[in-house]
Amino acid sequence: MKNFFNSEQSGRSMVEMLGVLAIIGVLSVGGISGYSKAMAKFKLTKAQDQLTMLLMNIRTAYATSPSYKGLSASSAVSYNLAPSDMITGTTLHNAFGGGVTLETSNNDLNFSIKFEGLGKETCASLGSTDWGTDGLVSIALTSGSHTVDKLPISLPDAFSGCSAATASNTITWTYY
């Protein structure tokens, strides 16, 4: 006759399995959060590199020219002035997917690089970065402009110059 009271069963209890699942859930949330922060920092660094490369290439291309006549996003693409990761067809896009506009002003003696589609933190971070004063005339945030004598922009001023957390902020750097 079989003894049903002393059967030997192996395995884990339901409580143990729920505990393991809870630990996995907590670790997953932490990992996703860390990954999100790392990707945001990567995109910010990439946007800074894109701006720096674009600026250097424009300055090199127009070094012997008396003005920046004819400078536009499409001409930057045509003359390979923009980094390849910025180019989509004949338009330019920054690391955050927003548009990049190149314009001239002051009888073509100045040029502007405008990054669009930035979130508030990205806008404030790029706006408060010390870009130096070598040829920089001004930095204009979504709401407010800062001339070279008032640079670098403090982080609190940059935050107040950027709108809500939506990706609708712009920064325009103007150089001579």
mmCIF file of the C-alpha atoms, coordinates in Angstrom:
data_MODEL
# 
_entry.id   MODEL 
# 
loop_
_atom_site.group_PDB 
_atom_site.id 
_atom_site.type_symbol 
_atom_site.label_atom_id 
_atom_site.label_alt_id 
_atom_site.label_comp_id 
_atom_site.label_asym_id 
_atom_site.label_entity_id 
_atom_site.label_seq_id 
_atom_site.pdbx_PDB_ins_code 
_atom_site.Cartn_x 
_atom_site.Cartn_y 
_atom_site.Cartn_z 
_atom_site.occupancy 
_atom_site.B_iso_or_equiv 
_atom_site.pdbx_formal_charge 
_atom_site.auth_seq_id 
_atom_site.auth_comp_id 
_atom_site.auth_asym_id 
_atom_site.auth_atom_id 
_atom_site.pdbx_PDB_model_num 
ATOM 1   C CA . MET A 1 1   ? 0.000  0.000  0.000   1.00 0.00 ? 1   MET A CA 1 
ATOM 2   C CA . LYS A 1 2   ? 1.247  3.497  -0.843  1.00 0.00 ? 2   LYS A CA 1 
ATOM 3   C CA . ASN A 1 3   ? 1.797  6.104  1.826   1.00 0.00 ? 3   ASN A CA 1 
ATOM 4   C CA . PHE A 1 4   ? 0.396  9.426  0.546   1.00 0.00 ? 4   PHE A CA 1 
ATOM 5   C CA . PHE A 1 5   ? 1.453  11.433 3.587   1.00 0.00 ? 5   PHE A CA 1 
ATOM 6   C CA . ASN A 1 6   ? 5.202  11.067 3.144   1.00 0.00 ? 6   ASN A CA 1 
ATOM 7   C CA . SER A 1 7   ? 5.518  11.625 -0.573  1.00 0.00 ? 7   SER A CA 1 
ATOM 8   C CA . GLU A 1 8   ? 8.724  13.320 -1.601  1.00 0.00 ? 8   GLU A CA 1 
ATOM 9   C CA . GLN A 1 9   ? 8.096  16.213 -3.984  1.00 0.00 ? 9   GLN A CA 1 
ATOM 10  C CA . SER A 1 10  ? 10.771 18.451 -5.409  1.00 0.00 ? 10  SER A CA 1 
ATOM 11  C CA . GLY A 1 11  ? 10.426 21.952 -6.805  1.00 0.00 ? 11  GLY A CA 1 
ATOM 12  C CA . ARG A 1 12  ? 9.860  25.480 -5.619  1.00 0.00 ? 12  ARG A CA 1 
ATOM 13  C CA . SER A 1 13  ? 6.931  26.960 -3.854  1.00 0.00 ? 13  SER A CA 1 
ATOM 14  C CA . MET A 1 14  ? 4.752  29.677 -5.337  1.00 0.00 ? 14  MET A CA 1 
ATOM 15  C CA . VAL A 1 15  ? 6.085  32.218 -2.807  1.00 0.00 ? 15  VAL A CA 1 
ATOM 16  C CA . GLU A 1 16  ? 9.682  31.524 -3.817  1.00 0.00 ? 16  GLU A CA 1 
ATOM 17  C CA . MET A 1 17  ? 8.830  31.984 -7.496  1.00 0.00 ? 17  MET A CA 1 
ATOM 18  C CA . LEU A 1 18  ? 7.042  35.271 -6.798  1.00 0.00 ? 18  LEU A CA 1 
ATOM 19  C CA . GLY A 1 19  ? 10.083 36.472 -4.879  1.00 0.00 ? 19  GLY A CA 1 
ATOM 20  C CA . VAL A 1 20  ? 12.367 35.668 -7.815  1.00 0.00 ? 20  VAL A CA 1 
ATOM 21  C CA . LEU A 1 21  ? 10.029 37.454 -10.223 1.00 0.00 ? 21  LEU A CA 1 
ATOM 22  C CA . ALA A 1 22  ? 9.939  40.531 -7.972  1.00 0.00 ? 22  ALA A CA 1 
ATOM 23  C CA . ILE A 1 23  ? 13.751 40.675 -7.867  1.00 0.00 ? 23  ILE A CA 1 
ATOM 24  C CA . ILE A 1 24  ? 13.946 40.322 -11.667 1.00 0.00 ? 24  ILE A CA 1 
ATOM 25  C CA . GLY A 1 25  ? 11.377 43.124 -12.052 1.00 0.00 ? 25  GLY A CA 1 
ATOM 26  C CA . VAL A 1 26  ? 13.311 45.510 -9.813  1.00 0.00 ? 26  VAL A CA 1 
ATOM 27  C CA . LEU A 1 27  ? 16.575 44.795 -11.606 1.00 0.00 ? 27  LEU A CA 1 
ATOM 28  C CA . SER A 1 28  ? 14.914 45.258 -15.008 1.00 0.00 ? 28  SER A CA 1 
ATOM 29  C CA . VAL A 1 29  ? 13.483 48.667 -14.067 1.00 0.00 ? 29  VAL A CA 1 
ATOM 30  C CA . GLY A 1 30  ? 16.900 49.773 -12.816 1.00 0.00 ? 30  GLY A CA 1 
ATOM 31  C CA . GLY A 1 31  ? 18.577 48.538 -15.988 1.00 0.00 ? 31  GLY A CA 1 
ATOM 32  C CA . ILE A 1 32  ? 16.105 50.296 -18.265 1.00 0.00 ? 32  ILE A CA 1 
ATOM 33  C CA . SER A 1 33  ? 16.506 53.527 -16.319 1.00 0.00 ? 33  SER A CA 1 
ATOM 34  C CA . GLY A 1 34  ? 20.287 53.356 -16.562 1.00 0.00 ? 34  GLY A CA 1 
ATOM 35  C CA . TYR A 1 35  ? 20.093 52.587 -20.272 1.00 0.00 ? 35  TYR A CA 1 
ATOM 36  C CA . SER A 1 36  ? 17.794 55.558 -20.878 1.00 0.00 ? 36  SER A CA 1 
ATOM 37  C CA . LYS A 1 37  ? 20.176 57.916 -19.090 1.00 0.00 ? 37  LYS A CA 1 
ATOM 38  C CA . ALA A 1 38  ? 23.164 56.527 -20.995 1.00 0.00 ? 38  ALA A CA 1 
ATOM 39  C CA . MET A 1 39  ? 21.375 56.989 -24.341 1.00 0.00 ? 39  MET A CA 1 
ATOM 40  C CA . ALA A 1 40  ? 20.414 60.573 -23.488 1.00 0.00 ? 40  ALA A CA 1 
ATOM 41  C CA . LYS A 1 41  ? 24.032 61.383 -22.601 1.00 0.00 ? 41  LYS A CA 1 
ATOM 42  C CA . PHE A 1 42  ? 25.231 59.684 -25.801 1.00 0.00 ? 42  PHE A CA 1 
ATOM 43  C CA . LYS A 1 43  ? 22.830 61.740 -27.947 1.00 0.00 ? 43  LYS A CA 1 
ATOM 44  C CA . LEU A 1 44  ? 23.853 64.968 -26.187 1.00 0.00 ? 44  LEU A CA 1 
ATOM 45  C CA . THR A 1 45  ? 27.533 64.250 -26.801 1.00 0.00 ? 45  THR A CA 1 
ATOM 46  C CA . LYS A 1 46  ? 26.769 63.330 -30.405 1.00 0.00 ? 46  LYS A CA 1 
ATOM 47  C CA . ALA A 1 47  ? 24.857 66.603 -30.936 1.00 0.00 ? 47  ALA A CA 1 
ATOM 48  C CA . GLN A 1 48  ? 27.791 68.576 -29.505 1.00 0.00 ? 48  GLN A CA 1 
ATOM 49  C CA . ASP A 1 49  ? 30.181 66.730 -31.827 1.00 0.00 ? 49  ASP A CA 1 
ATOM 50  C CA . GLN A 1 50  ? 27.895 67.355 -34.811 1.00 0.00 ? 50  GLN A CA 1 
ATOM 51  C CA . LEU A 1 51  ? 27.783 71.076 -34.092 1.00 0.00 ? 51  LEU A CA 1 
ATOM 52  C CA . THR A 1 52  ? 31.549 71.273 -33.633 1.00 0.00 ? 52  THR A CA 1 
ATOM 53  C CA . MET A 1 53  ? 32.273 69.380 -36.863 1.00 0.00 ? 53  MET A CA 1 
ATOM 54  C CA . LEU A 1 54  ? 29.751 71.391 -38.856 1.00 0.00 ? 54  LEU A CA 1 
ATOM 55  C CA . LEU A 1 55  ? 31.182 74.654 -37.534 1.00 0.00 ? 55  LEU A CA 1 
ATOM 56  C CA . MET A 1 56  ? 34.789 73.671 -38.282 1.00 0.00 ? 56  MET A CA 1 
ATOM 57  C CA . ASN A 1 57  ? 33.934 72.470 -41.790 1.00 0.00 ? 57  ASN A CA 1 
ATOM 58  C CA . ILE A 1 58  ? 32.018 75.660 -42.622 1.00 0.00 ? 58  ILE A CA 1 
ATOM 59  C CA . ARG A 1 59  ? 34.848 77.837 -41.358 1.00 0.00 ? 59  ARG A CA 1 
ATOM 60  C CA . THR A 1 60  ? 37.423 75.847 -43.317 1.00 0.00 ? 60  THR A CA 1 
ATOM 61  C CA . ALA A 1 61  ? 35.370 75.953 -46.523 1.00 0.00 ? 61  ALA A CA 1 
ATOM 62  C CA . TYR A 1 62  ? 34.785 79.712 -46.294 1.00 0.00 ? 62  TYR A CA 1 
ATOM 63  C CA . ALA A 1 63  ? 38.218 80.643 -44.891 1.00 0.00 ? 63  ALA A CA 1 
ATOM 64  C CA . THR A 1 64  ? 39.297 82.468 -48.052 1.00 0.00 ? 64  THR A CA 1 
ATOM 65  C CA . SER A 1 65  ? 35.877 83.897 -48.879 1.00 0.00 ? 65  SER A CA 1 
ATOM 66  C CA . PRO A 1 66  ? 34.899 87.428 -47.808 1.00 0.00 ? 66  PRO A CA 1 
ATOM 67  C CA . SER A 1 67  ? 31.385 86.236 -46.860 1.00 0.00 ? 67  SER A CA 1 
ATOM 68  C CA . TYR A 1 68  ? 29.231 83.174 -46.253 1.00 0.00 ? 68  TYR A CA 1 
ATOM 69  C CA . LYS A 1 69  ? 27.138 83.841 -49.361 1.00 0.00 ? 69  LYS A CA 1 
ATOM 70  C CA . GLY A 1 70  ? 25.280 80.759 -50.539 1.00 0.00 ? 70  GLY A CA 1 
ATOM 71  C CA . LEU A 1 71  ? 25.538 78.859 -47.258 1.00 0.00 ? 71  LEU A CA 1 
ATOM 72  C CA . SER A 1 72  ? 22.484 76.692 -46.612 1.00 0.00 ? 72  SER A CA 1 
ATOM 73  C CA . ALA A 1 73  ? 21.707 73.182 -45.448 1.00 0.00 ? 73  ALA A CA 1 
ATOM 74  C CA . SER A 1 74  ? 21.539 71.915 -49.029 1.00 0.00 ? 74  SER A CA 1 
ATOM 75  C CA . SER A 1 75  ? 24.889 73.525 -49.938 1.00 0.00 ? 75  SER A CA 1 
ATOM 76  C CA . ALA A 1 76  ? 26.438 72.023 -46.794 1.00 0.00 ? 76  ALA A CA 1 
ATOM 77  C CA . VAL A 1 77  ? 25.241 68.614 -47.960 1.00 0.00 ? 77  VAL A CA 1 
ATOM 78  C CA . SER A 1 78  ? 26.463 69.224 -51.528 1.00 0.00 ? 78  SER A CA 1 
ATOM 79  C CA . TYR A 1 79  ? 29.938 70.280 -50.401 1.00 0.00 ? 79  TYR A CA 1 
ATOM 80  C CA . ASN A 1 80  ? 30.238 67.576 -47.696 1.00 0.00 ? 80  ASN A CA 1 
ATOM 81  C CA . LEU A 1 81  ? 30.455 70.146 -44.904 1.00 0.00 ? 81  LEU A CA 1 
ATOM 82  C CA . ALA A 1 82  ? 28.081 68.263 -42.613 1.00 0.00 ? 82  ALA A CA 1 
ATOM 83  C CA . PRO A 1 83  ? 28.977 65.027 -40.817 1.00 0.00 ? 83  PRO A CA 1 
ATOM 84  C CA . SER A 1 84  ? 27.447 62.041 -42.623 1.00 0.00 ? 84  SER A CA 1 
ATOM 85  C CA . ASP A 1 85  ? 25.283 61.091 -39.627 1.00 0.00 ? 85  ASP A CA 1 
ATOM 86  C CA . MET A 1 86  ? 23.471 64.443 -39.952 1.00 0.00 ? 86  MET A CA 1 
ATOM 87  C CA . ILE A 1 87  ? 22.499 64.046 -43.607 1.00 0.00 ? 87  ILE A CA 1 
ATOM 88  C CA . THR A 1 88  ? 19.099 62.754 -44.720 1.00 0.00 ? 88  THR A CA 1 
ATOM 89  C CA . GLY A 1 89  ? 18.743 63.328 -48.455 1.00 0.00 ? 89  GLY A CA 1 
ATOM 90  C CA . THR A 1 90  ? 19.394 67.050 -48.892 1.00 0.00 ? 90  THR A CA 1 
ATOM 91  C CA . THR A 1 91  ? 18.414 68.038 -45.345 1.00 0.00 ? 91  THR A CA 1 
ATOM 92  C CA . LEU A 1 92  ? 20.258 68.014 -42.039 1.00 0.00 ? 92  LEU A CA 1 
ATOM 93  C CA . HIS A 1 93  ? 19.080 66.494 -38.757 1.00 0.00 ? 93  HIS A CA 1 
ATOM 94  C CA . ASN A 1 94  ? 20.641 66.613 -35.302 1.00 0.00 ? 94  ASN A CA 1 
ATOM 95  C CA . ALA A 1 95  ? 21.200 63.618 -33.012 1.00 0.00 ? 95  ALA A CA 1 
ATOM 96  C CA . PHE A 1 96  ? 17.729 64.077 -31.504 1.00 0.00 ? 96  PHE A CA 1 
ATOM 97  C CA . GLY A 1 97  ? 15.996 63.863 -34.894 1.00 0.00 ? 97  GLY A CA 1 
ATOM 98  C CA . GLY A 1 98  ? 15.182 67.572 -35.147 1.00 0.00 ? 98  GLY A CA 1 
ATOM 99  C CA . GLY A 1 99  ? 15.999 69.685 -38.155 1.00 0.00 ? 99  GLY A CA 1 
ATOM 100 C CA . VAL A 1 100 ? 19.191 71.690 -38.605 1.00 0.00 ? 100 VAL A CA 1 
ATOM 101 C CA . THR A 1 101 ? 19.019 75.006 -40.451 1.00 0.00 ? 101 THR A CA 1 
ATOM 102 C CA . LEU A 1 102 ? 21.932 77.062 -41.783 1.00 0.00 ? 102 LEU A CA 1 
ATOM 103 C CA . GLU A 1 103 ? 21.325 80.730 -42.577 1.00 0.00 ? 103 GLU A CA 1 
ATOM 104 C CA . THR A 1 104 ? 23.358 83.822 -43.274 1.00 0.00 ? 104 THR A CA 1 
ATOM 105 C CA . SER A 1 105 ? 22.745 87.330 -41.930 1.00 0.00 ? 105 SER A CA 1 
ATOM 106 C CA . ASN A 1 106 ? 24.360 90.764 -41.763 1.00 0.00 ? 106 ASN A CA 1 
ATOM 107 C CA . ASN A 1 107 ? 25.014 90.904 -45.529 1.00 0.00 ? 107 ASN A CA 1 
ATOM 108 C CA . ASP A 1 108 ? 26.299 87.304 -45.453 1.00 0.00 ? 108 ASP A CA 1 
ATOM 109 C CA . LEU A 1 109 ? 29.037 88.224 -42.942 1.00 0.00 ? 109 LEU A CA 1 
ATOM 110 C CA . ASN A 1 110 ? 27.486 86.061 -40.195 1.00 0.00 ? 110 ASN A CA 1 
ATOM 111 C CA . PHE A 1 111 ? 26.013 82.581 -40.311 1.00 0.00 ? 111 PHE A CA 1 
ATOM 112 C CA . SER A 1 112 ? 23.701 80.736 -37.950 1.00 0.00 ? 112 SER A CA 1 
ATOM 113 C CA . ILE A 1 113 ? 23.324 77.075 -37.072 1.00 0.00 ? 113 ILE A CA 1 
ATOM 114 C CA . LYS A 1 114 ? 19.886 76.252 -35.685 1.00 0.00 ? 114 LYS A CA 1 
ATOM 115 C CA . PHE A 1 115 ? 19.063 72.965 -33.935 1.00 0.00 ? 115 PHE A CA 1 
ATOM 116 C CA . GLU A 1 116 ? 15.346 72.189 -33.661 1.00 0.00 ? 116 GLU A CA 1 
ATOM 117 C CA . GLY A 1 117 ? 13.335 69.507 -31.894 1.00 0.00 ? 117 GLY A CA 1 
ATOM 118 C CA . LEU A 1 118 ? 15.132 69.554 -28.548 1.00 0.00 ? 118 LEU A CA 1 
ATOM 119 C CA . GLY A 1 119 ? 13.695 68.641 -25.164 1.00 0.00 ? 119 GLY A CA 1 
ATOM 120 C CA . LYS A 1 120 ? 14.018 71.065 -22.258 1.00 0.00 ? 120 LYS A CA 1 
ATOM 121 C CA . GLU A 1 121 ? 16.984 69.342 -20.586 1.00 0.00 ? 121 GLU A CA 1 
ATOM 122 C CA . THR A 1 122 ? 18.831 68.972 -23.892 1.00 0.00 ? 122 THR A CA 1 
ATOM 123 C CA . CYS A 1 123 ? 18.110 72.602 -24.783 1.00 0.00 ? 123 CYS A CA 1 
ATOM 124 C CA . ALA A 1 124 ? 19.404 73.813 -21.423 1.00 0.00 ? 124 ALA A CA 1 
ATOM 125 C CA . SER A 1 125 ? 22.464 71.589 -21.548 1.00 0.00 ? 125 SER A CA 1 
ATOM 126 C CA . LEU A 1 126 ? 23.469 72.625 -25.088 1.00 0.00 ? 126 LEU A CA 1 
ATOM 127 C CA . GLY A 1 127 ? 22.649 76.259 -24.322 1.00 0.00 ? 127 GLY A CA 1 
ATOM 128 C CA . SER A 1 128 ? 24.777 76.359 -21.185 1.00 0.00 ? 128 SER A CA 1 
ATOM 129 C CA . THR A 1 129 ? 27.769 74.612 -22.779 1.00 0.00 ? 129 THR A CA 1 
ATOM 130 C CA . ASP A 1 130 ? 30.783 76.918 -22.999 1.00 0.00 ? 130 ASP A CA 1 
ATOM 131 C CA . TRP A 1 131 ? 31.283 77.203 -26.755 1.00 0.00 ? 131 TRP A CA 1 
ATOM 132 C CA . GLY A 1 132 ? 34.063 79.774 -26.366 1.00 0.00 ? 132 GLY A CA 1 
ATOM 133 C CA . THR A 1 133 ? 34.021 83.207 -27.928 1.00 0.00 ? 133 THR A CA 1 
ATOM 134 C CA . ASP A 1 134 ? 36.076 82.544 -31.056 1.00 0.00 ? 134 ASP A CA 1 
ATOM 135 C CA . GLY A 1 135 ? 33.730 83.992 -33.648 1.00 0.00 ? 135 GLY A CA 1 
ATOM 136 C CA . LEU A 1 136 ? 30.594 83.386 -31.596 1.00 0.00 ? 136 LEU A CA 1 
ATOM 137 C CA . VAL A 1 137 ? 28.215 86.351 -31.781 1.00 0.00 ? 137 VAL A CA 1 
ATOM 138 C CA . SER A 1 138 ? 25.196 85.026 -29.865 1.00 0.00 ? 138 SER A CA 1 
ATOM 139 C CA . ILE A 1 139 ? 23.225 82.034 -28.681 1.00 0.00 ? 139 ILE A CA 1 
ATOM 140 C CA . ALA A 1 140 ? 19.449 82.242 -28.960 1.00 0.00 ? 140 ALA A CA 1 
ATOM 141 C CA . LEU A 1 141 ? 17.338 79.772 -27.010 1.00 0.00 ? 141 LEU A CA 1 
ATOM 142 C CA . THR A 1 142 ? 13.623 79.135 -27.579 1.00 0.00 ? 142 THR A CA 1 
ATOM 143 C CA . SER A 1 143 ? 12.799 82.250 -25.571 1.00 0.00 ? 143 SER A CA 1 
ATOM 144 C CA . GLY A 1 144 ? 15.687 84.628 -25.130 1.00 0.00 ? 144 GLY A CA 1 
ATOM 145 C CA . SER A 1 145 ? 18.973 85.525 -26.733 1.00 0.00 ? 145 SER A CA 1 
ATOM 146 C CA . HIS A 1 146 ? 22.403 85.938 -25.164 1.00 0.00 ? 146 HIS A CA 1 
ATOM 147 C CA . THR A 1 147 ? 25.153 87.937 -26.834 1.00 0.00 ? 147 THR A CA 1 
ATOM 148 C CA . VAL A 1 148 ? 28.809 87.010 -26.613 1.00 0.00 ? 148 VAL A CA 1 
ATOM 149 C CA . ASP A 1 149 ? 29.463 89.423 -23.725 1.00 0.00 ? 149 ASP A CA 1 
ATOM 150 C CA . LYS A 1 150 ? 26.916 87.496 -21.610 1.00 0.00 ? 150 LYS A CA 1 
ATOM 151 C CA . LEU A 1 151 ? 28.310 84.013 -22.318 1.00 0.00 ? 151 LEU A CA 1 
ATOM 152 C CA . PRO A 1 152 ? 28.564 81.316 -21.151 1.00 0.00 ? 152 PRO A CA 1 
ATOM 153 C CA . ILE A 1 153 ? 24.908 81.022 -20.193 1.00 0.00 ? 153 ILE A CA 1 
ATOM 154 C CA . SER A 1 154 ? 24.310 79.725 -16.689 1.00 0.00 ? 154 SER A CA 1 
ATOM 155 C CA . LEU A 1 155 ? 22.295 76.529 -16.386 1.00 0.00 ? 155 LEU A CA 1 
ATOM 156 C CA . PRO A 1 156 ? 19.374 78.257 -14.570 1.00 0.00 ? 156 PRO A CA 1 
ATOM 157 C CA . ASP A 1 157 ? 19.217 80.935 -17.309 1.00 0.00 ? 157 ASP A CA 1 
ATOM 158 C CA . ALA A 1 158 ? 19.344 78.206 -19.962 1.00 0.00 ? 158 ALA A CA 1 
ATOM 159 C CA . PHE A 1 159 ? 16.484 76.326 -18.278 1.00 0.00 ? 159 PHE A CA 1 
ATOM 160 C CA . SER A 1 160 ? 14.383 79.481 -18.183 1.00 0.00 ? 160 SER A CA 1 
ATOM 161 C CA . GLY A 1 161 ? 15.154 80.095 -21.882 1.00 0.00 ? 161 GLY A CA 1 
ATOM 162 C CA . CYS A 1 162 ? 13.827 76.677 -22.866 1.00 0.00 ? 162 CYS A CA 1 
ATOM 163 C CA . SER A 1 163 ? 10.130 75.826 -22.902 1.00 0.00 ? 163 SER A CA 1 
ATOM 164 C CA . ALA A 1 164 ? 8.313  72.796 -21.519 1.00 0.00 ? 164 ALA A CA 1 
ATOM 165 C CA . ALA A 1 165 ? 9.752  69.320 -21.650 1.00 0.00 ? 165 ALA A CA 1 
ATOM 166 C CA . THR A 1 166 ? 8.351  68.717 -25.135 1.00 0.00 ? 166 THR A CA 1 
ATOM 167 C CA . ALA A 1 167 ? 10.705 68.420 -28.072 1.00 0.00 ? 167 ALA A CA 1 
ATOM 168 C CA . SER A 1 168 ? 9.848  71.871 -29.413 1.00 0.00 ? 168 SER A CA 1 
ATOM 169 C CA . ASN A 1 169 ? 12.887 73.840 -28.285 1.00 0.00 ? 169 ASN A CA 1 
ATOM 170 C CA . THR A 1 170 ? 15.420 75.449 -30.610 1.00 0.00 ? 170 THR A CA 1 
ATOM 171 C CA . ILE A 1 171 ? 18.929 76.812 -30.205 1.00 0.00 ? 171 ILE A CA 1 
ATOM 172 C CA . THR A 1 172 ? 20.567 79.118 -32.717 1.00 0.00 ? 172 THR A CA 1 
ATOM 173 C CA . TRP A 1 173 ? 24.303 79.784 -32.607 1.00 0.00 ? 173 TRP A CA 1 
ATOM 174 C CA . THR A 1 174 ? 25.403 82.801 -34.663 1.00 0.00 ? 174 THR A CA 1 
ATOM 175 C CA . TYR A 1 175 ? 29.040 83.144 -35.761 1.00 0.00 ? 175 TYR A CA 1 
ATOM 176 C CA . TYR A 1 176 ? 31.009 85.670 -37.796 1.00 0.00 ? 176 TYR A CA 1 
# 
